[in-house]
Amino acid sequence: MRTNERTAVVAPTLVLVPYRPEHVTKYHGWMTDPDLLNLTASEPLTLAQEIDMQQKWHMDEDKLTFIVLARPHPSVPLITSDDIRKHCPMIGDVNLFFKPGDAETESEVECEVMIAEPAYRRNGHGHTALRLLLLYASAPPLAVNPRNFVARIGAKNEPSIALFKKLGFALTKYVEAFDEVEMRFGHGRSERQSGIGREFWMGGGIGPELDVREFD
């Protein structure tokens, strides 16, 4: 999706940047790991196929991807795009898949997160990356209704299920054919309660306003 092609989302511990050709080699290296392929339900690709995929995802209007970068310390100044490139290592990605509704089904936006670098797992980065993604997507220009966010997770992936629960998602069904669960934001809550998605995700180190910048 081209909507975020020049956008960085900056927080005290993480930065989200658009997925660009310079990220492909490292991303491809991650996706040779059998465990990551299994957790993300992905098929292995050659480097040439990964390059083509990055270009396709950039242009597809039903997919949005940010690369997750770790910020070494909030005191390290990130004034320019080059500062971000210099100081922030690449540790994972977050994705949205937009699926239009029809006469029988509602539109939905499926969320995914992957923290690929082992040293950065189990310390809250997945939680923060998802919060940043949800906050970005629920504001203009995308302005996704929080109730349209959905996640599909392997039924045995207990850490991811717990992560989405912390972000206000609830289990809606189990899909036996894929051995996965579906989770939706606001499920089981009233319209008023589930309409507070942005307030629910804000705070906790992100601040009162999302720091969205141009990224060249």
N, C-alpha and C positions, 0 to 999 in steps of 0.2 A: 504494500500500500504506500502510495506516495504522500499521504497526509502527514506522516512523521519523518519524511526523508531529510529534513533539515532541523530536527528537533532533538534537544537533550533535556532530560528531566533530572534535576540535581537534588540530592538529599545529603544529609551529613555523612552517611556511610556508603551510599551507592550512587551511581549515575547510570541512567538509561540513555543509550544512543542508538541511532538507526543501524540496521544490519547492512554493512557495506562490503565491497569486494575485499578490502584489507582484513576483514574478519574471517574470511572463508577458510583459509588454511588451518587456523587454530580450531575453528568449529568442526571442520572435517576430522581433525585429530581426535576431538572429543567423541565423535560419532563412530569411531572404530572400537570403542569400549563396549563389549557385549552387555555389561550391566546397564549402561546408559541407553543402549538400543532397546533393551527389554523394558526399562522403566518408562521410556517415552513411546513405546510401541512403534518404533521406527525401523526402517529397512536400511542396511548399509548401502552407501553410495560411493562411487569413485569421486576423486577430486573434481574431475571435469563435470560430473553430474551435479556435485554440490555447487560449483560455480554457476551452472545453468539454473539451479534451484534458487539461488540468491537473487539472480536477475528476475526470475519469474515472480518470486514473492514481492520484490520491489514494485512490480507493475500490477499485480493482482489487487483488485479493490475489495476482496473479501478476506484478506489476511493482513495483519499488522504485527511486525516483529521489532522488538528492541533487544539489543545486546546489553547485558548487565555487566557493569564495570564496578570494581571495588574502589572506594575512596580510601587512601591510606590513613588519613586523619582529617577531621573537619578543619583543622588549622592550616592545612595545605591549600593555598589559594588556587581556585579554579576560575580564572577570569576569562580565558579564551578557550576555544576549541582545542588548540595545541596543548594547553595546560592539561586538559582532560586526557588527551592522547598520551602525554608524557607521564602522568602520575597514576593513572587508573588502569590496573590490569583487568583483562577480560575474564569473567568467571562463570558466565551462563547466559541464558536468554529467557525472555517472556514473550508469549504470543497470544493473539486474539484471532479467532476464526468467526467471521460474520455469516450467519445462515438466515436468509429471509424466510418469513413465515408464509403460510398459505391459508386456505379456507379452513383447514383442520388443525394446523399447528401454529404456535406463536413464533415470532422471530427470536433468535437467540444468538448470544455471543459467547463462544467457548473460550475459556482461559487455560493457559498452560504456563508452567514455570519449570526451569531446569537450572540448578546450580551445579555446574559440571566439574569445577575444580574442587577436589576433596578437601583441601585446606580451608575452604570457605563454607563448608556445609555445617549444619547443626549449630549455627550461631545467629539465626534470625535473618539471614540475607534473603532467603526465599520469601519469607513473610513481608519484608520491606519491599522487595521487588514487585510482588503482586499488588501490594497497597499502592505503590506508585503507578503501576499499570492501570488499576481500576480507577484511581483518581483522575488520571489523564484521560481515559476513555469515556468517563461519565461527564466530562466537561466539554464545552465546545472546542473544536468543531465537530467531534464525533457525537457527544451528548447522548451516550447510551443510557437507557433506563436501567438502573441497577438491578431491577427484577429480571432483566433479560440475560444476566450473566449466569453461565453454567460451567461446570467442570465435570470431566469424565476421567475416572481414576481407577487403576487396577485395584481390585477388591482387597488385595493383600498389602497394598501400599499404605500402611497405617500412618506413617509420618505425613504424607501428603493429605490424607483425609483429615487428620488433626489440624493441619495448616489451614485448610479451607474452612473448617469449622470456626477457627479463631477469627476469620474474616467475615463471618456472618452467613456462610453457606450451610445448608442442611441437606441430609440425604433424602433423595426423592424416589430412587428405585435402584434395583440391582438388575444388571443385564447379564444373564447366565451365559449367553452365547460368547460374550467377550470377557467374562469374569471381571466385570468392572461395575463401579457404582456411579450414579449420576448425582450431582449436588447442585443446588440452585440457591442463589442469594435471596434471602427473604422468605424462603419456603416455610409455611406454617405461621408467618407473621401477618398482621394486618397491613393494608396498603400504607397506612400512616407510619407504622413501625419500619417497614422495608424501604420506605422512601427516604430514610436517613442515611443512605449508603455513604455519601461523601463525608458526613459528620462521623460516621462509624469508622471510616478508614483514615481520617485525618488525625493529626497529633502523633504522639509517640515518637518524637524526634523528627517528624517531617515538617512541622510548623503549621501556622494558621493558613498559609497559602502555598500552593504547589509552585516550585521554582522551575518554570519551563523556559528554556532559552533557545536561541538559534544556534545550530551546530553546523559549521561549514566544513 
